[in-house]
Amino acid sequence: MFFRKGELLVDSLNRDLACARNKRDVLASSVTTLTAQIAELEVRLSAETERLQRERAASEIVGIKKRVRDRSSAFSTAIAGIRNATESAEIIVPEARELNELLDVIAVEVAKAIDGLLSELDLRIEAVRAGNVASELPQPHSLTGSAELPQISDRVHRLREWLPHRKPTKEESAEDRCNTAAA
């Protein structure tokens, strides 16, 4: 009878062991499935986060482009206003014609530079949206060494010569002499 109880106990333990192994195998399968689902969700989350970052960056560039365009329009309006005001001065001050010509040159140069900037911003918007930020975006140009920046004519450099100068006060004259002597 003792052996019979021992056999029953062994049989029971074998059944319990088989049941535990089956549960373990089911849980291992579930863990594998969940691991795959987690990996898929992480990939989707990463892709969506990257898309949102690209769209945010593109929106920021669009905003910059709009501000440049708005300020450019204001600049054009201001140049036109100055030209209109100085045209009547040509009768009295013949040099005003040179100022108007200079304003035309400045307006053209600024318009060219702004058109180039807006085109560059468009390229960057497309590159950001396409996800080709690192490979497609040209490196920013330095203002001092870029061959693509328009060369400003001597007329623009002589702008200070044509603009009227006010006479310095005694304090400013003394200060200028001190600064010149210090230099």
C-alpha positions as CSV (number, residue, x, y, z in Angstrom):
1,M,0.0,0.0,0.0
2,F,2.9,2.3,0.7
3,F,4.1,1.7,-2.8
4,R,0.7,2.5,-4.2
5,K,0.6,5.8,-2.5
6,G,4.1,6.6,-3.7
7,E,3.1,5.8,-7.3
8,L,0.0,8.0,-7.0
9,L,2.1,10.8,-5.7
10,V,4.6,10.4,-8.5
11,D,1.8,10.3,-11.1
12,S,0.3,13.4,-9.6
13,L,3.6,15.2,-9.6
14,N,4.2,14.2,-13.2
15,R,0.8,15.6,-14.2
16,D,1.5,18.8,-12.2
17,L,4.9,19.0,-13.9
18,A,3.4,18.5,-17.4
19,C,0.7,21.1,-16.6
20,A,3.3,23.6,-15.4
21,R,5.4,23.0,-18.5
22,N,2.4,23.6,-20.8
23,K,1.6,26.8,-18.9
24,R,5.2,27.9,-19.3
25,D,5.2,27.1,-23.0
26,V,2.0,29.1,-23.4
27,L,3.4,32.0,-21.4
28,A,6.7,31.9,-23.4
29,S,4.7,32.0,-26.6
30,S,2.7,35.0,-25.2
31,V,5.9,36.7,-24.2
32,T,7.3,36.2,-27.7
33,T,4.1,37.6,-29.3
34,L,4.1,40.6,-26.9
35,T,7.8,41.3,-27.5
36,A,7.1,41.4,-31.3
37,Q,4.1,43.6,-30.7
38,I,6.1,46.0,-28.5
39,A,8.9,46.2,-31.1
40,E,6.3,47.0,-33.8
41,L,4.7,49.7,-31.6
42,E,8.1,51.2,-30.9
43,V,8.9,51.4,-34.6
44,R,5.5,53.0,-35.3
45,L,6.0,55.5,-32.4
46,S,9.5,56.4,-33.5
47,A,8.3,57.0,-37.1
48,E,5.4,59.1,-36.0
49,T,7.6,61.1,-33.6
50,E,10.0,61.7,-36.4
51,R,7.2,62.7,-38.8
52,L,5.9,65.2,-36.3
53,Q,9.3,66.7,-35.7
54,R,9.9,67.0,-39.5
55,E,6.4,68.7,-39.9
56,R,7.2,71.0,-37.0
57,A,10.5,72.0,-38.5
58,A,8.9,72.5,-41.9
59,S,6.2,74.7,-40.3
60,E,8.9,76.8,-38.6
61,I,10.7,77.3,-42.0
62,V,7.4,78.2,-43.6
63,G,6.9,80.8,-40.8
64,I,10.3,82.2,-41.4
65,K,9.6,82.4,-45.2
66,K,6.4,84.2,-44.5
67,R,8.2,86.8,-42.3
68,V,10.9,87.3,-44.9
69,R,8.3,87.8,-47.6
70,D,6.2,90.2,-45.4
71,R,9.3,92.3,-44.4
72,S,10.4,92.3,-48.1
73,S,7.1,93.7,-49.1
74,A,7.4,96.4,-46.4
75,F,11.0,97.2,-47.6
76,S,9.8,97.5,-51.2
77,T,7.0,99.8,-50.1
78,A,9.5,101.9,-48.1
79,I,12.0,102.2,-51.0
80,A,9.1,103.2,-53.3
81,G,8.0,105.8,-50.8
82,I,11.6,107.2,-50.5
83,R,11.9,107.3,-54.3
84,N,8.6,109.2,-54.6
85,A,9.7,111.7,-52.0
86,T,13.1,112.3,-53.5
87,E,11.8,112.7,-57.0
88,S,10.4,116.1,-56.1
89,A,13.7,117.0,-54.6
90,E,15.5,116.5,-57.9
91,I,14.4,119.9,-59.0
92,I,16.1,121.6,-56.1
93,V,19.0,119.1,-55.4
94,P,20.2,117.4,-58.6
95,E,22.1,114.8,-56.5
96,A,18.7,113.4,-55.6
97,R,18.7,111.7,-59.0
98,E,21.8,109.7,-57.9
99,L,20.0,108.7,-54.7
100,N,17.0,107.5,-56.7
101,E,19.3,105.5,-59.0
102,L,21.0,104.1,-55.9
103,L,17.7,103.2,-54.4
104,D,16.8,101.3,-57.6
105,V,20.1,99.4,-57.3
106,I,19.5,98.6,-53.7
107,A,16.0,97.4,-54.4
108,V,17.1,95.1,-57.2
109,E,20.0,93.7,-55.1
110,V,17.7,93.1,-52.1
111,A,15.0,91.5,-54.3
112,K,17.6,89.1,-55.9
113,A,18.9,88.1,-52.4
114,I,15.4,87.6,-51.1
115,D,14.4,85.5,-54.1
116,G,17.5,83.4,-53.5
117,L,16.7,83.1,-49.8
118,L,13.1,82.1,-50.5
119,S,14.2,79.5,-53.0
120,E,16.6,78.1,-50.5
121,L,13.9,78.0,-47.8
122,D,11.6,76.1,-50.3
123,L,14.4,73.5,-50.9
124,R,14.8,73.1,-47.1
125,I,11.1,72.7,-46.6
126,E,10.9,69.9,-49.2
127,A,14.0,68.2,-47.8
128,V,12.7,68.3,-44.2
129,R,9.3,67.0,-45.2
130,A,10.9,64.2,-47.3
131,G,13.0,63.2,-44.3
132,N,16.2,63.9,-46.2
133,V,17.4,66.5,-43.8
134,A,21.0,65.4,-43.5
135,S,21.7,64.4,-47.1
136,E,19.6,67.0,-49.0
137,L,20.1,70.2,-47.1
138,P,23.0,72.3,-48.3
139,Q,25.3,73.6,-45.7
140,P,24.5,77.2,-44.6
141,H,26.7,79.7,-46.3
142,S,28.8,82.1,-44.3
143,L,28.0,85.7,-45.1
144,T,31.6,86.6,-45.7
145,G,32.6,83.8,-48.0
146,S,29.6,82.9,-50.1
147,A,30.1,83.4,-53.8
148,E,26.3,83.1,-54.2
149,L,25.6,86.3,-52.5
150,P,25.1,89.2,-54.9
151,Q,28.0,91.6,-55.2
152,I,26.9,95.0,-54.2
153,S,28.1,97.7,-56.6
154,D,30.3,100.7,-55.6
155,R,27.2,102.9,-55.7
156,V,25.9,101.1,-52.7
157,H,29.2,101.5,-50.9
158,R,29.2,105.2,-51.7
159,L,25.7,105.6,-50.1
160,R,27.2,107.3,-47.1
161,E,28.8,109.9,-49.3
162,W,25.4,110.8,-50.9
163,L,23.4,110.9,-47.7
164,P,23.2,114.3,-46.0
165,H,25.4,114.7,-43.0
166,R,24.5,116.8,-40.0
167,K,27.1,118.9,-38.4
168,P,28.5,117.4,-35.2
169,T,28.0,119.2,-31.9
170,K,31.1,120.6,-30.1
171,E,30.9,117.6,-27.7
172,E,30.8,115.1,-30.6
173,S,33.7,116.9,-32.4
174,A,35.8,116.7,-29.3
175,E,34.9,113.1,-28.8
176,D,35.8,112.3,-32.4
177,R,39.2,114.0,-32.0
178,C,39.8,112.0,-28.8
179,N,38.9,108.7,-30.6
180,T,41.1,109.6,-33.5
181,A,44.0,110.4,-31.3
182,A,43.5,107.2,-29.3
183,A,43.5,105.1,-32.5
